[in-house]
Every structure is written in C-alpha cells, then in structure tokens.
C-alpha cells in the first residue's frame, strides 16, 4: 500500500452514472486521500484518439475509480482518462489515474 504520509491531498471522486438528455450524470461524491502530480503529457485513448492529460493521481489500491469518473482537486474538476494498477511483489500497491480537463 502507498504510505499515508505520501497521500497529502484530499480529492473528491464522483463515479460516472451514464448519460441523460442534458449531459453526463454522476453518482454522489466520495472523498479519499491522494497524491496529485500536475504534469502535462499526451495519453492515447484509442488507436485514433489522443488527449492531453493535465494531472496524475496516485491512490490506495482499495479506492473505486474508473475511466469517465469526475475528480475534483482543489476546486478544479477533471475527467479520468485512464486507470492503472501499481503492482507490487505480492499485491496491488495502489492506483495511478491520469486526469484530463473536464469540459462542461
């Protein structure tokens, strides 16, 4: 597991619930400790689609987060572009989520 001392920020995660006639619908927010690195890089979403990522989020392995969820960090909203498990020798050590600009 990622040590608590490294998870110095609190983020709010709103799971993606689907689409409605007025736009995306999100479930109630859950807060959790995280480490946020504000880095800019390109992320390949599909074979033809590339998007700019604005931040990388590191979380404990037991947090529920998926592509499409909305994350709020310091009052700024992001959309989860990808989620990767950080595997250790014996177990899942944590999660790395790539965040892109939330456009709405």
MARTIZA-864820 format. One line per 10 residues: number of its first residue (from 1); their letters; for each residue x, y, z negated of N, C-alpha, C. Coordinates in steps of 0.2 Angstrom, whole numbers, plus 2048, in hexadecimal, padded with zeros to 3 digits. Example, Ala and Ser with C-alpha at 12.3 -4.5 7.8 and 13.67 -1.06 7.14 Angstrom:
2
1> as> 842 7E4 7D9 83E 7EA 7D9 842 7F0 7D9 | 840 7F5 7DD 844 7FB 7DC 840 800 7D9
END
This chain:
104
1> xxxxxxxxxx> 804 7FA 800 800 800 800 804 806 800 | 802 80B 803 805 812 803 805 815 7FC | 80A 817 7F9 80A 81A 7F2 806 820 7F2 | 802 820 7EC 7FE 826 7EB 802 82D 7EB | 808 82D 7E9 80C 833 7E9 80D 836 7F0 | 80C 832 7F5 80D 834 7FC 807 837 7FF | 801 835 7FC 7FA 837 7FF 7F8 83D 7FB | 7FB 843 7FD 7FA 849 7F9 7F4 84D 7FB | 7F1 84C 801 7EB 850 803 7E5 84B 802 | 7DF 84F 802 7D8 84B 802 7D5 84D 808
11> xxxxxxxxxx> 7D3 848 80C 7CF 849 812 7C8 846 812 | 7C4 848 816 7BD 846 816 7BC 843 81D | 7B9 83C 81C 7B8 838 822 7B0 837 823 | 7AE 839 829 7A7 838 82A 7A6 833 830 | 7A4 82D 82E 7A4 827 833 79F 829 839 | 7A1 828 83F 79D 829 845 797 824 845 | 791 827 846 78A 823 845 787 822 84C | 789 826 851 786 825 858 785 82C 85B | 781 82C 860 77F 832 864 778 833 863 | 776 839 863 76F 83B 862 76E 840 868
21> xxxxxxxxxx> 768 843 869 766 848 86E 76A 84E 86E | 76C 850 868 770 856 867 777 855 866 | 77A 84F 866 781 84E 865 783 848 861 | 789 847 85F 78B 842 85A 788 842 853 | 786 83C 850 784 83C 84A 789 839 845 | 78A 83C 83F 78F 839 83B 78C 837 834 | 78E 832 831 78C 82F 82B 78F 834 825 | 78C 833 81F 78F 837 819 796 837 819 | 79A 83C 817 7A1 83C 816 7A3 839 810 | 7A9 836 811 7AD 832 80B 7B4 836 80B
31> xxxxxxxxxx> 7B6 838 805 7BC 83B 804 7C1 836 801 | 7C8 837 803 7CD 832 801 7D4 836 802 | 7D9 833 7FE 7DF 836 7FE 7E3 834 805 | 7E7 839 808 7EA 837 80E 7F1 83C 80E | 7F5 83A 813 7FA 83E 815 7F9 840 81C | 7FA 847 81D 7F8 849 824 7FF 84C 827 | 800 84A 82D 806 84D 831 803 851 837 | 804 857 837 802 85B 83D 807 85B 842 | 806 856 847 80A 855 84C 806 855 853 | 809 858 858 806 858 85F 809 853 863
41> xxxxxxxxxx> 805 84E 866 808 849 86B 802 847 86F | 803 844 874 7FE 841 879 7FD 83A 877 | 7F6 838 877 7F4 832 875 7F0 82F 87B | 7F1 829 87E 7EE 826 883 7E8 822 880 | 7E2 824 882 7DC 821 880 7DA 81C 884 | 7DA 81C 88B 7D9 817 890 7DE 818 895 | 7DD 813 89A 7E2 814 89F 7E3 81A 8A3 | 7DD 81E 8A3 7DC 824 8A7 7DC 82A 8A2 | 7DB 829 89C 7D9 82F 898 7DF 830 892 | 7E2 836 892 7E7 838 88D 7E4 83E 88A
51> xxxxxxxxxx> 7E5 83E 883 7E3 844 87F 7E8 846 87A | 7E8 84D 879 7ED 850 874 7EB 84E 86D | 7F0 84B 869 7EE 84A 862 7F1 850 85E | 7EE 852 859 7F0 858 855 7F3 856 84E | 7F1 850 84C 7F3 84E 845 7F4 847 845 | 7F8 844 840 7F8 83D 83E 7F6 83C 837 | 7F1 838 836 7EF 837 82F 7F1 830 82C | 7F4 830 826 7F6 829 823 7F1 828 81D | 7EF 822 81D 7EA 820 818 7EB 81A 815 | 7E8 818 80F 7E9 811 80C 7E5 80C 811
61> xxxxxxxxxx> 7E7 806 810 7E5 801 815 7DD 7FF 813 | 7DB 801 80E 7D4 7FF 80C 7CF 805 80E | 7D1 80A 811 7CC 80F 814 7C9 80D 81A | 7C3 80F 81B 7BF 80D 821 7BF 813 825 | 7C2 812 82B 7C3 818 830 7C3 815 837 | 7C0 818 83C 7C0 815 843 7C0 81A 848 | 7C2 818 84E 7C2 81D 853 7BB 820 854 | 7BB 827 855 7B5 82B 856 7B2 82E 84F | 7B5 82C 84A 7B3 82F 843 7B6 836 843 | 7B2 83B 83F 7B4 841 83E 7B8 842 837
71> xxxxxxxxxx> 7BE 846 837 7C2 846 831 7C3 84E 830 | 7C2 850 82A 7C3 857 828 7C9 857 824 | 7CE 85B 826 7D4 85D 822 7D5 864 821 | 7D4 866 81B 7D5 86D 819 7D1 872 81D | 7CA 870 81E 7C5 874 821 7C5 873 828 | 7CA 870 82B 7CA 86F 833 7C8 868 835 | 7C4 867 83A 7C1 861 83C 7C5 85E 842 | 7C6 857 841 7C9 853 846 7C5 84D 848 | 7C6 84A 84E 7C3 844 850 7C9 83F 850 | 7C7 839 84E 7CC 833 84E 7CD 831 855
81> xxxxxxxxxx> 7D3 831 857 7D4 82E 85E 7D6 827 85E | 7DA 825 859 7DC 81E 858 7DE 81D 851 | 7DE 816 850 7DF 814 849 7E4 80E 84A | 7E9 80E 846 7EE 808 846 7EF 806 83F | 7F0 7FF 83E 7F2 7FC 837 7F9 7FC 837 | 7FC 7FE 831 803 7FE 82F 804 7F8 82B | 807 7F3 82F 808 7EC 82C 80E 7EC 828 | 80E 7E9 822 814 7E7 81F 816 7E0 81F | 81A 7DE 81B 81C 7D7 81B 816 7D2 819 | 813 7D4 814 80D 7CF 812 806 7D2 813
91> xxxxxxxxxx> 805 7D8 814 7FF 7DB 814 7FF 7E1 818 | 7F9 7E4 819 7F8 7EA 81C 7FA 7F0 817 | 7FF 7F4 819 801 7F9 814 7FD 7FF 815 | 7FA 801 81A 7F6 807 81B 7F3 808 822 | 7F0 80D 824 7EE 80F 82A 7F1 816 82D | 7F2 816 833 7F4 81C 837 7EE 81E 83C | 7EB 824 83B 7E6 826 83F 7E9 82C 843 | 7E8 82C 849 7EA 832 84D 7E3 836 84E | 7E4 83D 84D 7DF 841 84D 7DF 847 853 | 7DA 848 856 7D9 84D 85B 7D4 852 859
101> xxxx> 7D4 857 85D 7D0 85D 85C 7C9 85B 85C | 7C5 85D 858 7BD 85C 858 7BA 861 85C | 7B7 860 861 7B4 865 865 7AC 864 865 | 7A9 869 861 7A2 869 860 7A0 870 85E
END
